[in-house]
Amino acid sequence: MSKGIGKAAYRPVGVLLGLAAGTVAGAIFRQVWKMTAGDGEAPSATDEDRGWGEVLAAAALQGAIFAVVRAAVDRGGAVGVRRVTGSWPD
């Protein structure tokens, strides 16, 4: 199959996988934050009762978890599309 077909086939798969990755990453982050901080709710950037360190640590942890989950899901989706279409979605 042509490269265009693989790319076109991956587009809707990528959108669905992106939504799923965001949901999974959010759930993982909430569990990790609960275990590490002992607090059920991560601080928002505008929470005046939380310090800079806690807010920035939460943001860094959330970003790292999201990036890893998203990369794993994107890679898995690309491998799946290659198996189905025979071409790698660029």
ABEGO torsion letter per residue (X at the ends): XBAAAAAAAAAAAAAAAAAAAAAAAAAAAAAAAAAAAGBABBBBAABAABBAAAAAAAAAAAAAAAAAAAAAAAAAAAAAAAAAAGBBBX
